[in-house]
């Protein structure tokens, strides 16, 4: 697949005359002057110390995080930003714009050329070549903006998860500054491209030497970049719009209001001067004592009252429910209400009961008798909506569950492992003793047999000796 000319890093320079002599009027001089101003704006942003500092910071971050942060999505997004910046550098747009400045007449030459009626300006092939460079730079700049936005979103997501907070703060601030700078570069390129087309039309009408035969230059950058990136060229800044609205509102104010505002701005307060209050001190004391009396009497706030009313309503609905299907609806409504009120404990208990309710609803639909389970579940749901006092037996294990510290879990695991090792040693000892006791038993049996045989032989000899044999 052939690569477009504007998408190449090194666009081939046309083998044609770089400058031509054309009729020069005041309008042409104004176009050249505007073109040089737009070119200066682009070069000022590309060579600004702020952009160079942010790019160096990007390089340093990628160098430091290359080993420990390599598999992270934010790191990969930063690598894509770096690739876009490097490709924009390799295009050498600043060198092309500097050559354009050398070919254009300066202020003194323009004044003399207006009197003479002719002047040397860049040729059509040179202007088309610079237009290609500007188109490629604009596309790369829009791609850089998208990559910065993606990396910013990923870093913000990690900050939300409380991962690498300080690092992500540095990354988001750097990406936001890069986005602002490159958006300014894109706006400057849009103005430069517009002025290039103006001068290109004048030169092509007088000295036509077309360089681009298979590619037609777009009318503006908004048409070339597409609707999504074109918004970056037309959308005004939010703070400027708000500033204009404030100015218009200030113009509509009457003279007396303006005078009052001016007096307020000129008014200076001294810390040693007493402040005169419009409300009496007695009224402030009365309201303060009334508020203290409210707290001392133990009156509940409206939020607590609404919570208690909602719990009583839910418990009444649970007691009146005739099946697990009705209970599931009520429990689901209560879970959503607890989530909106940020009642974490009640939400967890009711979520556990909701799973149990769904299982019992399936059994109920299958035709099983679940009336006793229904009564037990009602008690559990009423307790879960306001977990106070002793929990039902079926919920005690869930209610007593607490978060265990990692060190305690480690010691518990170590104790269990040691206990298992002791049990294994005891079992091995019992097997060894059993084996030794078996050997002793066999040896004792052999000795007993030998003794028995010896005694038997002695008795037989005595019998024969008594018989005189």
C-alpha positions in Angstrom: 0.0 0.0 0.0 1.5 3.3 -1.1 2.0 5.9 1.6 0.5 9.4 1.1 3.0 12.2 0.4 1.9 14.1 3.4 2.4 11.0 5.6 6.1 10.6 4.8 8.8 11.7 7.2 11.0 12.9 4.4 8.8 14.5 1.7 10.9 14.6 -1.6 11.9 18.1 -2.5 10.7 19.0 -6.0 13.4 19.2 -8.7 12.3 22.6 -10.0 13.0 26.3 -9.6 12.6 27.4 -6.0 11.6 31.0 -6.7 9.9 32.9 -9.6 9.3 36.5 -10.5 5.7 37.5 -10.4 3.8 40.8 -10.6 3.8 42.4 -7.1 1.0 44.5 -5.8 0.0 45.9 -2.4 -2.4 42.9 -1.9 0.4 40.4 -2.7 2.7 42.3 -0.2 0.0 42.0 2.5 -0.4 38.3 1.8 3.3 37.7 2.1 3.5 39.7 5.3 0.6 37.7 6.8 2.3 34.5 5.7 5.6 35.4 7.4 3.7 36.4 10.6 1.9 33.0 10.7 5.2 31.2 10.1 6.8 33.1 13.0 3.9 32.0 15.3 4.5 28.4 14.4 8.2 28.6 14.9 7.8 30.4 18.2 5.7 27.5 19.5 7.9 24.8 18.1 11.1 26.4 19.5 9.6 27.6 22.8 11.5 26.7 26.0 8.2 25.5 27.6 7.7 22.8 24.9 11.3 21.7 25.1 11.1 21.4 28.9 8.0 19.3 28.8 9.5 17.0 26.1 12.6 16.6 28.2 10.5 15.7 31.2 8.6 13.1 29.1 12.0 11.6 28.1 13.2 11.5 31.7 10.0 9.8 33.0 10.1 7.2 30.3 13.8 6.5 31.1 13.2 6.2 34.8 10.0 4.0 34.4 11.3 1.8 31.7 11.9 -1.3 33.9 9.5 -1.0 36.8 6.5 0.5 34.9 6.8 -1.2 31.5 3.6 -3.3 31.6 1.4 -0.4 32.7 -1.1 1.0 30.3 -0.3 4.6 31.2 3.4 3.9 30.4 2.4 2.5 27.0 0.3 5.5 26.3 3.3 7.8 27.2 5.4 5.8 24.7 2.9 6.6 22.0 3.1 10.3 22.9 6.9 10.0 22.6 6.6 8.4 19.2 4.4 11.2 17.9 6.8 13.9 19.2 9.8 12.1 17.7 8.1 11.8 14.3 7.2 15.5 14.4 10.9 16.3 15.1 12.1 14.1 12.3 9.8 15.9 9.8 12.1 19.0 10.1 9.2 21.4 9.7 11.2 24.2 11.2 13.8 23.9 8.5 11.2 24.0 5.8 9.6 27.1 7.3 13.0 28.7 7.6 13.6 28.1 3.9 10.2 29.7 3.2 11.3 32.8 5.1 14.5 33.0 3.1 12.6 32.8 -0.2 10.1 35.5 0.7 11.0 39.2 0.4 11.6 41.1 3.6 10.0 44.4 4.4 12.4 46.7 2.5 12.2 44.4 -0.6 8.4 44.5 -0.5 8.3 48.3 -0.4 10.7 48.5 -3.4 8.9 45.8 -5.3 5.6 47.6 -5.0 7.1 50.5 -6.7 8.8 48.3 -9.3 5.7 46.1 -9.9 7.6 42.8 -9.7 9.2 40.6 -7.0 10.7 37.2 -6.5 8.5 34.9 -4.4 8.5 31.1 -3.8 7.5 29.0 -6.8 4.4 26.8 -7.0 6.4 23.5 -6.5 8.1 24.9 -3.4 4.8 26.2 -1.9 3.1 22.8 -2.6 6.0 21.0 -0.9 5.6 23.2 2.2 1.9 22.6 2.2 2.5 18.9 2.3 4.8 19.4 5.2 2.2 21.5 7.0 -0.5 18.8 6.4 1.7 16.1 7.8 2.6 18.1 10.8 -1.1 18.9 11.4 -2.1 15.3 11.3 0.7 14.3 13.6 -0.2 17.1 16.0 -3.9 16.0 16.1 -2.6 12.4 16.7 -0.4 13.7 19.6 -3.5 15.4 21.1 -5.4 12.2 21.1 -2.6 10.2 22.6 -2.2 12.9 25.3 -5.9 12.7 26.1 -5.8 8.9 26.3 -2.7 8.9 28.6 -4.4 11.5 30.8 -7.5 9.4 31.2 -5.5 6.3 32.1 -3.4 8.3 34.7 -6.6 9.8 36.1 -8.1 6.4 36.5 -5.1 5.2 38.4 -5.3 8.2 40.7 -8.9 7.2 41.3 -7.7 3.8 42.3 -5.1 5.4 44.6 -2.2 3.8 42.6 1.1 5.7 42.2 -0.6 9.0 43.2 2.4 11.3 43.2 3.7 9.9 39.9 0.3 10.2 38.2 0.0 13.8 39.5 3.2 14.6 37.7 2.1 12.8 34.5 -1.3 14.4 34.4 0.1 17.9 34.8 2.8 17.3 32.1 0.2 15.9 29.7 -2.2 18.8 30.3 0.6 21.3 29.5 1.6 19.3 26.4 -2.0 19.2 25.2 -2.4 23.0 25.5 0.9 23.6 23.7 0.2 21.2 20.8 -3.3 22.6 20.4 -1.7 26.0 20.0 0.6 24.5 17.4 -2.4 23.1 15.5 -4.2 26.4 15.5 -1.0 28.2 14.2 -0.6 25.6 11.5 -4.2 26.2 10.4 -3.5 29.9 9.9 -0.2 29.2 8.1 -1.9 26.7 5.7 -4.6 29.2 4.9 -2.1 31.9 4.0 0.0 29.4 2.0 -3.0 28.6 -0.2 -3.7 32.3 -0.8 -0.1 32.9 -2.0 -0.2 29.6 -4.0 -3.2 30.7 -6.0 -1.6 34.0 -7.0 1.7 32.3 -8.0 -0.1 29.4 -9.9 -2.1 31.9 -11.9 1.0 33.7 -13.1 3.6 30.9 -13.3 1.8 27.5 -13.3 4.3 24.7 -12.5 2.2 21.9 -10.8 4.2 19.6 -8.6 1.3 17.5 -7.2 -0.4 15.7 -10.0 -2.1 12.8 -8.1 -3.0 14.7 -5.0 -5.2 17.8 -4.6 -4.6 20.0 -1.6 -7.6 20.4 0.7 -9.3 23.7 1.1 -8.5 24.0 4.9 -7.2 21.9 7.7 -10.7 21.3 9.1 -11.6 19.4 6.0 -8.4 17.5 6.0 -8.4 16.4 9.7 -12.1 15.4 9.8 -15.0 16.4 12.0 -13.6 15.0 15.3 -10.3 17.0 15.1 -11.9 20.0 13.4 -13.5 20.9 16.7 -10.1 21.7 18.1 -9.8 24.4 15.4 -13.2 26.1 15.9 -14.1 25.6 19.6 -13.4 28.8 21.5 -11.8 28.7 25.0 -14.3 28.6 27.9 -12.6 31.3 29.9 -12.6 33.8 27.1 -16.4 33.3 26.6 -17.0 33.8 30.3 -14.9 36.9 30.2 -16.9 38.3 27.3 -20.2 37.6 29.1 -18.9 39.4 32.2 -17.9 42.4 30.1 -21.3 42.5 28.4 -23.1 42.3 31.8 -20.9 45.1 33.1 -21.8 47.3 30.2 -25.5 46.8 30.9 -25.2 47.9 34.6 -26.6 51.3 35.4 -24.4 54.1 36.6 -25.4 53.8 40.2 -24.5 50.1 40.3 -21.2 50.8 38.7 -20.5 53.5 41.3 -21.4 51.0 44.1 -19.1 48.4 42.7 -16.3 50.9 42.5 -16.8 51.9 46.1 -16.7 48.2 47.2 -13.4 47.7 45.3 -11.9 50.8 47.0 -13.1 49.8 50.5 -10.2 48.6 52.7 -10.7 46.9 56.0 -8.3 47.1 58.9 -7.9 44.1 61.1 -7.9 46.3 64.2 -11.3 47.9 63.4 -14.4 46.4 64.8 -16.9 44.9 62.3 -20.5 46.2 62.6 -23.0 43.4 62.1 -26.4 43.9 60.8 -28.0 41.2 63.0 -28.1 41.8 66.7 -26.1 39.7 69.2 -29.1 38.6 71.1 -30.6 37.0 68.0 -27.4 35.1 67.4 -27.3 33.9 71.0 -30.9 32.8 70.8 -30.4 30.8 67.7 -27.2 29.3 69.2 -28.9 28.2 72.4 -31.8 26.8 70.5 -29.5 24.7 68.4 -27.7 23.5 71.6 -31.0 22.7 73.2 -31.9 20.6 70.2 -28.8 18.5 70.5 -29.1 18.1 74.3 -32.7 17.0 74.1 -31.6 14.3 71.6 -33.9 15.4 68.8 -33.1 13.5 65.6 -32.2 15.3 62.4 -34.5 15.2 59.4 -32.1 12.8 57.7 -32.2 10.4 60.6 -36.0 10.6 60.8 -36.4 9.8 57.1 -34.1 6.8 57.5 -36.1 5.5 60.4 -39.4 6.0 58.5 -37.9 4.1 55.5 -36.8 1.2 57.7 -40.2 0.9 59.4 -41.9 1.0 56.0 -39.5 -1.7 54.6 -40.1 -3.9 57.7 -43.9 -3.6 57.3 -43.6 -4.5 53.6 -41.5 -7.5 54.5 -44.0 -8.7 57.1 -46.9 -8.3 54.6 -45.1 -10.2 51.8 -46.7 -13.5 50.8 -43.9 -15.1 48.8 -40.2 -14.9 48.0 -41.0 -13.1 44.7 -42.5 -10.2 46.5 -39.6 -10.2 49.1 -37.0 -10.0 46.3 -38.6 -6.9 44.9 -38.7 -5.2 48.3 -35.1 -6.2 49.1 -33.9 -4.9 45.8 -35.6 -1.5 46.4 -34.0 -1.4 49.9 -30.6 -2.2 48.5 -30.8 0.7 46.0 -31.9 3.1 48.8 -29.1 2.0 51.1 -26.6 2.6 48.3 -28.0 6.1 47.8 -27.8 6.8 51.5 -24.2 5.3 51.8 -25.3 2.7 54.3 -22.6 0.1 53.6 -23.3 -2.4 56.3 -27.0 -2.7 55.6 -26.3 -2.9 51.9 -23.9 -5.8 52.4 -26.4 -7.7 54.6 -29.3 -7.2 52.3 -27.2 -8.2 49.2 -26.4 -11.5 51.0 -30.1 -12.0 51.7 -31.0 -11.2 48.1 -28.9 -14.1 46.9 -30.6 -16.4 49.4 -34.0 -15.0 48.4 -33.4 -15.9 44.7 -32.5 -19.4 45.6 -35.6 -19.8 47.7 -37.7 -18.3 44.9 -36.5 -21.0 42.6 -37.5 -23.7 45.1 -40.8 -22.0 45.6 -41.5 -22.0 41.8 -40.6 -25.7 41.7 -43.4 -26.5 44.1 -41.6 -27.0 47.4 -43.2 -25.8 50.7 -41.0 -22.9 51.9 -43.4 -21.3 54.4 -41.1 -21.9 57.4 -38.1 -20.6 55.5 -40.3 -17.6 54.5 -40.9 -16.7 58.2 -37.2 -17.0 59.0 -36.2 -14.9 56.1 -38.6 -12.1 57.1 -36.9 -12.0 60.5 -33.5 -11.9 58.9 -34.5 -9.1 56.5 -36.0 -7.0 59.3 -32.8 -7.3 61.3 -30.6 -6.6 58.3 -32.4 -3.3 57.6 -31.4 -2.0 61.1 -28.7 -4.3 62.4 -29.0 -3.7 66.2 -29.0 -6.2 69.0 -28.2 -9.9 68.5 -28.3 -11.3 65.0 -30.3 -14.3 63.9 -28.4 -17.6 63.9 -28.3 -17.8 60.1 -26.6 -14.4 59.9 -24.2 -14.5 62.9 -21.3 -15.7 60.9 -21.9 -12.9 58.3 -22.5 -10.2 60.9 -19.4 -11.1 63.0 -17.1 -11.2 60.0 -14.4 -8.5 60.3 -11.4 -7.5 58.3 -8.3 -9.2 59.6 -4.9 -7.6 59.5 -2.4 -9.2 57.2 0.1 -9.9 60.1 -2.6 -11.7 62.1 -3.4 -13.9 59.1 0.3 -14.6 58.7 0.7 -15.6 62.3 -2.4 -17.7 62.2 -1.1 -19.5 59.1 2.3 -20.0 60.7 0.6 -21.4 63.9 -1.4 -23.8 61.8 1.7 -24.9 59.8 3.6 -25.5 63.1 0.6 -27.4 64.5 0.5 -29.5 61.4 4.3 -30.1 61.6 3.9 -31.2 65.3 1.1 -33.6 64.3 3.2 -35.1 61.6 6.1 -35.6 64.0 3.7 -37.2 66.5 2.3 -39.5 63.9 5.9 -40.5 62.8 6.9 -41.2 66.4 3.8 -43.4 66.9 4.7 -45.4 63.7 8.3 -45.8 64.9 7.2 -46.9 68.4 4.8 -49.4 66.8 7.5 -50.8 64.6 10.0 -51.1 67.5 7.4 -52.7 69.7 6.7 -55.3 66.9 10.4 -56.2 66.7 10.6 -56.5 70.5 7.5 -58.7 70.5 9.0 -61.0 67.8 12.3 -61.3 69.6 10.6 -62.0 73.0 8.5 -64.8 71.4 11.7 -66.4 70.0 13.4 -66.3 73.4 10.3 -67.8 75.0 10.3 -70.6 72.5 14.0 -71.3 73.1 13.4 -71.4 76.9 10.5 -73.7 76.4 12.5 -76.1 74.2 15.4 -76.1 76.8 13.1 -76.9 79.6 11.5 -79.7 77.6 14.9 -81.3 76.8 15.9 -81.1 80.5 12.7 -82.8 81.6 13.2 -85.7 79.1 16.8 -86.3 80.3 15.6 -86.5 83.9 13.0 -89.1 83.0 15.5 -91.4 81.3 18.0 -91.0 84.1 15.5 -92.1 86.7 14.7 -95.2 84.6 18.4 -96.2 84.6 18.8 -95.7 80.9 
